[in-house]
Every structure is written in structure tokens, then in C-alpha cells.
Amino acid sequence: MQILREIFEYVYFIIRNILVALVDLYIMYARVGLVWRRRRHRPASMERLDLVMQLAPQSPVHSRISASDMILVLNESFLDRSLWKGLNTSGAQPSAIVTGVSYGGIGFYTALNLILCGFTVHGICRTLKSMDRTVHMIQRAVERQVKLHKEWVGKIGRLISHVCDLSDTIAVSNLCSALLRDPNIRVLVCNAGTCATPPHLSSQRLEQQFATRHVGHSLLMLRLLQGRMQERNLPLSLWPYWRFVVVSCASTEAIDPTVENVFMTHDDESYFKATTNKYSSCGRAEMCRLLFALALSRFIQNNNRLADFCTVNIIHPGPARSRVIPNSHLPFSALLDSEAAALLRISPVVSALYVTDLCLNKRVEDTNGHYFRMGEDETTGFADLQKSGGARLGRWVNSPLFRGMPQPALSLSTRKQDELWRLTLSYLISHGLLEAKVFH
């Protein structure tokens, strides 16, 4: 029975991912269009929702393109220049934090794009080996783009490397202390996370996917906000503008996080591994990430000190052909990562263009708490779901074929958002990682 159950869970996971990938490709081609590759003779247009950073038409087809053959085009007029205001010294560059910058993933190419746009990027990897490779490949990619664009010389940023296991709250807390020394932070991209990996426990005995996707990133965002709200030397009118971008995944099945199963710790690791469903763990962790991001956006919107200076938005950047499947150790992972399967997946180069756009485009400077999918604002497109609880209960809108926010019956429930917000704050405060007076 155990083997049959595992086979069923695996097949269901694959079928669901295929259905979601089909919806993503429909959005990218039929609704948004190839905004990531316009023709050279066609000028960029805000009305057409062109991207800040795009691929030149000479770049290869979307599923195979890599750092060694992409040709980037920067639409500087689209950049939100408010991100450059209030820098502490003349000639300083704005800074961004990007988690999960391992080579070949969305975080790597997002970091590269931000560097080419003039940002100092704090890149975070889990291991030193992965970080060393990222530094080397970023340097090579930057050198190549500078050769292609002489006008970028002297304007590009740099990479500052950090090694941190985001599932370990102590390590994240120490990382935050280091990051808060940088007064020029403007952008945070929460990207790191594994998918359906074998069950493991974090240093705090939490399920590792949940600890990485939700707990570590929540602590990172809240510690940055705590540092800002405790700032006494800078008048409120001079606060710099911040953007938090949470990279989400619509393909995992939404699992309802409850009081009983969210912050559950496990003492017996062997029993935990034998009884844990890695697909459900992934879905629960992803839903927690989504619920918390929406709750945080509401907290910021209702806070007089933060509302005008900070936004939180969520993006599902599509079925990227990154290292997620090889790292998951799923059965037949070589087949799932093959050239044939790549027909339903896009290069992380393309996915990162959507993430970069949400980080920098002035088109979304006043957008907060919205969910984007392949560059399309689904919160605006399905505004009725925000207003009507009944509209969120339909079978169609909660199916994998729905192109809006996944599982709106759960994800758009303000009750669930508030519940997870309270549970997360309670956990982090009780472990001495946050100060209660700042958020209450």
C-alpha cells in the first residue's frame, strides 16, 4: 500500500505540474505575448507593458538560452528612479538582496539583471561551493554583456556573496544583522526554496521546505522592516523606497496550513522521514509563503510609517527549466529535465526577466499586495475574487487550470492570512528573533 500511495502522489504531482505549465504558456504567448523579446525596430512601450530588461531578437529559443549566449536590452526609461533616491553618499549604488542565487536558477539571472541595471546585489546561497560557482559565472556573464554594450561600462553594480542556510533561523538572524549595515537597500527578492525534496529537518527541528520557504524568508523581511521602523536618525520624509518581491510557485497543490501542523517540531527524525509526504510539505510551505506575503502587504498598507515607502508583491514566473527538478531527486528526474520535457518549460533567463521587471519597473511603483503570473497582474484581472467570498468558492477557480491566484478559496482568505501572521510573529518573537513592540 505504501508503494501504491507513493506512485499515486508522484503521478498526481506530475499531472498537476503539466496542467499548470500549459496555463503558464497560454498566458505568456496568448495574453502577455513575447514581451521578453521585441523586434529591434519596434520601440519599447509602457502601454504594451514591455519589460525593463528584455532579450534581443538574436538570442536563442527560450528553453535553451543561458548566460553564455543571451543578449540583453535595457529600457532605462522604464526604471523607477525613486529607487536611486536617498543614497547615503554621492556616487553610491542602490542595493538589492536576492536569495537562492545558485547558478542556473531564477535567482542567479535576477541577480545578474539587477547588477547590469546598476545595483549592488547581496546574493545568498546555502553552500560555499554553490556561492563560489555563482560568483565566477556572474563575473563571466557581466564581462560578456559589457563587451556587447560599451555604454554600460562604469554603470554596472557588483555582487556581494553571503552563505546562509535559510532554514536555520539563527543563521538568518546573523545574516540580517550584516545586511542591515547597508543603508542603501532598496529591493528584496525572496526566491530560495526547494520543491518536493526528500524529507529533512531544519536546525530548529522544523520541516526543511517549510523552514526555508516560509520561516527563513519571513524572518528576513520582518527583520529588515524592524530595522527600518527603529531608525531614529532619518526623518520619515527621507525614508527610501523599498520593494519586496516574493517568488511563488503555482504548480504545487495548495495545502491548508493549520495551527496544529504549521510550526510542528519533530524529535524523531527517522519517524518523521517515514511518515512525511514531501509533496504535501511542499504545498503547505508554498501556501504559507503566499499567505504571509499577502498578510505582510496588508500590514504595510495599514502602517502609517511604511505605507508610502514599501510594497510587497508576489510573482509566479512560470515553469522555469532550472535546477529544481534535479535537486528534488524525483523518480525519472532525467526524463523530466530532458529536451522533450523542455517544451513545457522556459529558461530561467526568461523567468528572471519578469522578476526583474517587478523589482524595477516604475509601472508598478504604487502596486502593493498583487499577484503576478508571467508578467500579468492577476489581482487586477480578477478583482471580483478580492471582494466576494462566494466567487472564490467555485470549483473552476480552485482548479490547476485557473490562471489567477492559485486556490483563491484559501489564499485570499483574510482569516487564514491573519492566522498565519499571528502564528509566525508568535514563533519568531518567542524565540527572541523579533521585538514584539515593533509589530504590535
Secondary structure by P-SEA (a helix, b strand, c coil): caaaaaaaaaaaaaaaaaaaaaaaaaaaccccccccccccccccccccccccbbbcccccccccccccbbbbbbcccccccccccccccccbbbbbbbcccccccaaaaaaaaaaaaccccbbbbccaaaaaaaaaaaaaaaaaaaaaccccccccbbbbbbbbccccaaaaaaaaaaaaccccccbbbcccccccccccccccccccccccccaaaaaaaaaaaaaaaaccccccccbbbbbbbbbbbccccbbbbcccccccccccaaaaaacccaaaaaaaaaaaaaaaaaaaaaaaaacccccccbbbbbbccccccccccccccccccccccccccccccccaaaaaaaaaaaaccccccccccccccccccccccccccccccccccccccccccccccccccccccaaaaaaaaaaaaaaaaaaccccccccc
